Amino acid sequence: MPARPSRISLRADALHNRHRILQAAREAFATRGLDVPMAAIARRAGVGVATLYRRFPTRESLVTEVFADQLTACAATVDDALADPDPWRAFRTVVEQVCAMQAADRGFTAAFLTAFPDAADHEERRARAERGLAEIIRRAKAAGKLRADFHQADLTMLLLANAGIAAEASQAAPAASRRLVAYLLQAFRADHADPLPPPPPLTLSDLYGRGRGAGRPGVTQ
């Protein structure tokens, strides 16, 4: 009679499968965005769909686990900028670093901005980062470094433009992103403040339709 697998070996297999699923999801989200089918992630990981759902019952639970480190890094970037005594350097650093994260990983911005009501920690960190961004913008304007008519919609437009670069998923994306950001940061400076048309009614939430219900990109099953 064959020996029954030990509890330790079963636990090791479960951890191995979890690691493979997270790695496969990280690669799939980075290249294809959050809408990649769960079955495709399971195939990439070399596990059955049932195994994937046993480890991660919902897409939200998988997304939040995959992007936990990136969200922490993004929140830390905002916190570091808030501690910077130079308001313009703080603003510039946040924009550069967030756009670099976005260019490197197509799924990052969607994961950051999509609402996950059942992931309280994710929601709290995301909301705190958004409040920090608003404060960084306020300080840069008050210091006379950021143009007075800068609107948060301008940041959304920058991220939308940068997302188009990231969507190409080419080797040139990081360099193209850096150049785009450098151009726009120059335009955002107060000493380049020629009159602009009114800002569009955009918020960061509009990037990925946050709050439109269960069918919004990145959170469907």
C-alpha positions as CSV (number, residue, x, y, z in Angstrom):
1,M,0.0,0.0,0.0
2,P,1.5,3.3,-1.0
3,A,2.5,5.7,1.8
4,R,0.1,8.5,2.3
5,P,1.6,12.0,1.8
6,S,2.5,13.7,5.0
7,R,0.7,16.8,6.3
8,I,4.0,18.7,5.9
9,S,4.4,17.7,2.2
10,L,0.8,18.7,1.5
11,R,1.4,22.1,3.1
12,A,4.6,22.5,1.1
13,D,2.7,21.7,-2.1
14,A,0.0,24.3,-1.2
15,L,2.6,27.0,-0.6
16,H,4.3,26.1,-3.9
17,N,1.0,26.3,-5.8
18,R,0.3,29.7,-4.1
19,H,3.7,31.0,-5.2
20,R,3.2,29.8,-8.8
21,I,-0.2,31.4,-9.0
22,L,1.0,34.8,-7.6
23,Q,4.0,34.8,-10.0
24,A,1.8,33.9,-13.0
25,A,-0.8,36.5,-12.1
26,R,1.9,39.2,-11.6
27,E,3.3,38.4,-15.1
28,A,-0.1,38.3,-16.7
29,F,-1.3,41.5,-15.1
30,A,1.9,43.3,-16.0
31,T,1.6,42.5,-19.7
32,R,-2.2,42.2,-20.3
33,G,-3.8,44.2,-17.5
34,L,-6.3,43.2,-14.9
35,D,-8.8,41.8,-17.3
36,V,-6.8,38.6,-18.1
37,P,-9.1,35.6,-17.5
38,M,-8.5,33.7,-14.3
39,A,-8.3,30.5,-16.4
40,A,-5.4,31.9,-18.3
41,I,-3.6,32.7,-15.0
42,A,-4.2,29.1,-13.9
43,R,-2.8,27.7,-17.1
44,R,0.3,30.0,-16.8
45,A,0.8,28.8,-13.2
46,G,0.4,25.1,-14.2
47,V,-2.5,24.5,-11.8
48,G,-6.2,23.8,-12.2
49,V,-8.8,26.6,-12.1
50,A,-10.3,24.9,-9.0
51,T,-6.9,25.2,-7.2
52,L,-6.6,28.8,-8.1
53,Y,-10.0,29.6,-6.7
54,R,-9.3,27.6,-3.6
55,R,-6.3,29.8,-2.9
56,F,-8.0,33.1,-4.1
57,P,-11.8,32.9,-4.1
58,T,-12.2,36.2,-6.0
59,R,-10.3,38.2,-8.6
60,E,-10.1,41.0,-6.0
61,S,-8.3,38.8,-3.5
62,L,-5.8,37.8,-6.1
63,V,-5.2,41.4,-7.4
64,T,-4.8,42.8,-3.9
65,E,-2.3,40.1,-3.0
66,V,-0.3,40.5,-6.2
67,F,-0.1,44.3,-5.9
68,A,0.4,44.6,-2.1
69,D,4.1,45.4,-2.5
70,Q,3.5,48.0,-5.3
71,L,0.8,49.7,-3.3
72,T,3.0,49.8,-0.3
73,A,5.8,51.3,-2.4
74,C,3.4,53.9,-3.9
75,A,2.1,54.9,-0.5
76,A,5.7,55.2,0.8
77,T,6.6,57.4,-2.2
78,V,3.7,59.8,-1.2
79,D,4.8,59.7,2.4
80,D,8.4,60.5,1.5
81,A,7.2,63.4,-0.6
82,L,5.1,64.8,2.2
83,A,8.2,64.8,4.4
84,D,10.3,66.7,1.7
85,P,10.7,70.4,2.6
86,D,10.9,71.3,-1.1
87,P,7.3,71.3,-2.5
88,W,8.3,71.2,-6.1
89,R,10.8,68.4,-5.7
90,A,8.1,66.5,-3.8
91,F,5.5,67.0,-6.5
92,R,8.0,66.1,-9.3
93,T,9.3,63.0,-7.5
94,V,5.8,61.6,-6.9
95,V,4.8,62.1,-10.5
96,E,8.1,60.6,-11.8
97,Q,8.0,57.5,-9.6
98,V,4.3,56.8,-10.0
99,C,4.6,57.1,-13.8
100,A,7.6,54.8,-13.7
101,M,5.6,52.2,-11.8
102,Q,2.8,52.5,-14.3
103,A,5.1,52.1,-17.3
104,A,6.7,49.0,-15.8
105,D,3.5,47.3,-15.0
106,R,0.2,47.7,-16.9
107,G,-1.8,46.5,-14.0
108,F,-0.4,48.7,-11.3
109,T,-2.6,51.8,-11.8
110,A,-5.7,49.8,-12.2
111,A,-5.0,47.9,-9.1
112,F,-4.2,51.1,-7.2
113,L,-7.4,53.0,-8.3
114,T,-10.0,50.2,-8.4
115,A,-12.2,50.0,-5.3
116,F,-12.1,46.8,-3.4
117,P,-14.8,47.1,-0.7
118,D,-13.8,43.8,0.9
119,A,-10.1,44.8,1.2
120,A,-10.1,47.4,3.9
121,D,-6.4,47.7,4.2
122,H,-6.0,48.2,0.5
123,E,-8.8,50.8,0.5
124,E,-7.3,52.7,3.5
125,R,-3.8,52.9,2.0
126,R,-5.2,54.0,-1.4
127,A,-7.3,56.7,0.2
128,R,-4.4,57.9,2.3
129,A,-2.2,58.1,-0.8
130,E,-4.9,60.1,-2.7
131,R,-5.1,62.6,0.3
132,G,-1.4,62.9,0.3
133,L,-1.3,63.7,-3.4
134,A,-3.9,66.4,-2.9
135,E,-1.7,67.9,-0.1
136,I,1.5,67.7,-2.3
137,I,-0.3,69.6,-5.1
138,R,-1.6,72.2,-2.6
139,R,1.9,72.8,-1.2
140,A,3.5,73.1,-4.6
141,K,0.9,75.7,-5.6
142,A,1.3,77.6,-2.4
143,A,5.1,77.8,-2.9
144,G,4.5,79.4,-6.3
145,K,6.2,76.5,-8.1
146,L,3.2,74.6,-9.6
147,R,1.0,76.7,-11.9
148,A,-2.0,78.1,-10.1
149,D,-4.5,76.6,-12.6
150,F,-3.1,73.1,-12.2
151,H,-6.1,70.8,-11.5
152,Q,-6.1,67.2,-10.3
153,A,-7.7,66.4,-13.7
154,D,-4.3,67.3,-15.2
155,L,-2.7,64.5,-13.2
156,T,-5.4,62.1,-14.4
157,M,-4.7,63.1,-18.0
158,L,-1.0,62.5,-17.5
159,L,-1.7,59.0,-16.2
160,L,-4.0,58.3,-19.1
161,A,-1.3,59.4,-21.6
162,N,1.3,57.4,-19.7
163,A,-1.0,54.4,-19.7
164,G,-1.1,54.5,-23.5
165,I,2.7,54.2,-23.5
166,A,2.6,51.3,-20.9
167,A,0.0,49.5,-23.0
168,E,2.5,49.1,-25.8
169,A,4.5,46.8,-23.5
170,S,7.6,47.4,-25.5
171,Q,11.2,47.8,-24.3
172,A,11.0,51.5,-25.2
173,A,8.1,52.1,-22.8
174,P,10.2,53.2,-19.8
175,A,12.3,55.7,-21.8
176,A,9.2,57.0,-23.6
177,S,7.4,57.4,-20.3
178,R,10.4,59.3,-18.8
179,R,10.4,61.8,-21.7
180,L,6.7,62.3,-21.6
181,V,6.8,63.0,-17.9
182,A,9.7,65.4,-18.3
183,Y,7.8,67.4,-21.0
184,L,4.7,67.7,-18.9
185,L,6.5,68.5,-15.7
186,Q,8.0,71.5,-17.5
187,A,4.5,72.6,-18.6
188,F,3.2,72.2,-15.0
189,R,5.7,74.7,-13.6
190,A,4.4,78.1,-12.6
191,D,6.9,79.9,-14.9
192,H,5.3,78.2,-17.9
193,A,1.8,79.3,-16.9
194,D,0.3,80.5,-20.2
195,P,-3.6,80.4,-20.1
196,L,-5.1,77.0,-20.6
197,P,-8.6,75.8,-21.6
198,P,-10.8,74.7,-18.6
199,P,-9.9,71.3,-17.1
200,P,-12.1,68.4,-18.0
201,P,-14.4,66.8,-15.4
202,L,-11.9,64.0,-14.7
203,T,-10.8,62.5,-11.4
204,L,-8.3,59.7,-10.6
205,S,-11.3,57.4,-10.3
206,D,-12.2,58.0,-13.9
207,L,-9.1,56.2,-15.1
208,Y,-10.6,52.8,-14.5
209,G,-14.3,53.6,-13.9
210,R,-14.0,53.0,-10.1
211,G,-17.4,52.9,-8.5
212,R,-19.4,51.9,-11.6
213,G,-20.4,48.5,-10.3
214,A,-19.3,44.9,-10.6
215,G,-18.7,45.2,-14.3
216,R,-16.0,47.7,-14.1
217,P,-12.6,46.8,-15.6
218,G,-10.3,44.8,-13.4
219,V,-12.9,43.4,-10.9
220,T,-15.1,41.1,-13.0
221,Q,-14.9,37.4,-12.3
